[in-house]
Every structure is written in structure tokens, then in C-alpha cells.
């Protein structure tokens, strides 16, 4: 499929198919984008962590906060977040893949965590009211979207004033070639759809976010690295 004819829906369905398969697989962790899962949760949750970092640590969550995980997968970051915000806080997990949501619900039950709500939906259309969350996290998911400006607009919409976005994601080098960009398998593998640092900064600012910080943590591809991305709503 060429880059000129690929649509946002084409990308979404390819991503959905890949991660549904990962949820069904016995060794889902092997399909991860960039790094190993975090320890201390049910094995199924650890296996289904397909991300590239630890956004719950990046976000510096506090007791009583409301946090939203975009593309929550098997639920590892939602469950970790729920523990950090405590019984007076809440953690939402948003995912578009039925298989991942089913896995996350099993993991929530196994972990005995109550202050979690798992929702089906896309990160381009977040099913939450305006100004309803304090923190947005995401673990190597934003790069998978075919409409990243809309993701950032939605993030800004649901964040409360002073709320913050703290994600880990893949950031592309400016010299990433068109052959890589057109490869749908590289897109679903978290590489081809990655924004450059300049694009990240521009799109976050266009959505109305400020205090933008981007710091690469490790290389995940010849022309891309995993990075911590922070921003806040005025």
C-alpha cells in the first residue's frame, strides 16, 4: 500500500489487527516496540506491555489525581497509575482493541484494583468530558495514529487547566527515508509513523500545550529513538 493512498482508517485497522494478535498470543511481550515490560504486576499484564518506556514514572503521579492512559493495551500502566494516585484518585484506560480490553480487565481483576475504568475508543476521539483529567500518559502509542494533530487536540481538550501530558514515544530522525515511511509493517511496529522532534513540538504547540520537553532515552531503530515527551495545558 503506497503512502499516497493509505488512509487514517487503513492505518487504524492495521494497528488493530496487529495488537489484537498480540493480545491473543502466548508471548505477547515479544512483539513489543522498544523495551521490556515493567515487573510487579500479573504476568499477562507484563506480557501485554508493548511500549517503549515507563510513562507512570515520567508523569510523577500524585495521590488523588485522575490519569488517562491513551492506548492502554493489557493494562500495565493503568494498574501502576491506579496505585500511584491511590483510592482518592482514578485511572482511565482507553483502547480500541477488544482483545486488549479483555486482557486488561482480566489483569485488573487479578490485581484487585478498583479505581480503574477501562473504555473502548480511539485516541483521536477520547470518550471523556472537557477538562476531566489531570494527567495523560501513553506508552509508544501516539506514533501509531494516522491523525496525530487530532490526538493532541483531544488531549488538550480533556486536560484540566494546568494538567500535563507525559508520554513515552518513538521520535524519528529527520533523515528517516520515504521507503520506511511507506512501509505499513514498520508503521504498526512503531517506527514509520513516528514524528520528528520538530513535528512533535509544532503539533503540541498548535494544540495549545506549552512547556514542551523532549528527551531521547535510547535508540530503537537506525533512524529513531524512544523519548520522553512532556507538555502542559496553560
Residue, then its C-alpha position, 0 to 999 in steps of 0.5 A: x500500500x503506497x503512502x499516497x493512498x493509505x488512509x487514517x482508517x487503513x492505518x487504524x485497522x492495521x494497528x488493530x489487527x496487529x495488537x489484537x494478535x498480540x493480545x491473543x498470543x502466548x508471548x505477547x511481550x515479544x512483539x513489543x516496540x522498544x523495551x521490556x515490560x515493567x515487573x510487579x504486576x500479573x504476568x499477562x499484564x507484563x506480557x501485554x506491555x508493548x511500549x517503549x518506556x515507563x510513562x507512570x514514572x515520567x508523569x510523577x503521579x500524585x495521590x488523588x489525581x485522575x490519569x488517562x492512559x491513551x492506548x492502554x493495551x493489557x493494562x500495565x500502566x493503568x494498574x501502576x497509575x491506579x496505585x500511584x494516585x491511590x483510592x482518592x484518585x482514578x485511572x482511565x484506560x482507553x483502547x480500541x482493541x477488544x482483545x486488549x480490553x479483555x486482557x486488561x480487565x482480566x489483569x485488573x481483576x487479578x490485581x484487585x484494583x478498583x479505581x480503574x475504568x477501562x473504555x473502548x475508543x480511539x485516541x483521536x476521539x477520547x470518550x471523556x468530558x472537557x477538562x476531566x483529567x489531570x494527567x495523560x500518559x501513553x506508552x509508544x502509542x501516539x506514533x501509531x495514529x494516522x491523525x496525530x494533530x487530532x490526538x493532541x487536540x483531544x488531549x488538550x481538550x480533556x486536560x484540566x487547566x494546568x494538567x500535563x501530558x507525559x508520554x513515552x514515544x518513538x521520535x524519528x530522525x529527520x533523515x528517516x527515508x520515504x521507503x520506511x515511511x511507506x512501509x505499513x509493517x514498520x508503521x504498526x511496529x512503531x517506527x514509520x509513523x513516528x514524528x520528528x522532534x520538530x513535528x512533535x513540538x509544532x503539533x503540541x504547540x498548535x494544540x495549545x500545550x506549552x512547556x514542551x520537553x523532549x528527551x531521547x532515552x535510547x535508540x530503537x531503530x537506525x533512524x529513531x529513538x524512544x523519548x520522553x515527551x512532556x507538555x502542559x495545558x496553560 
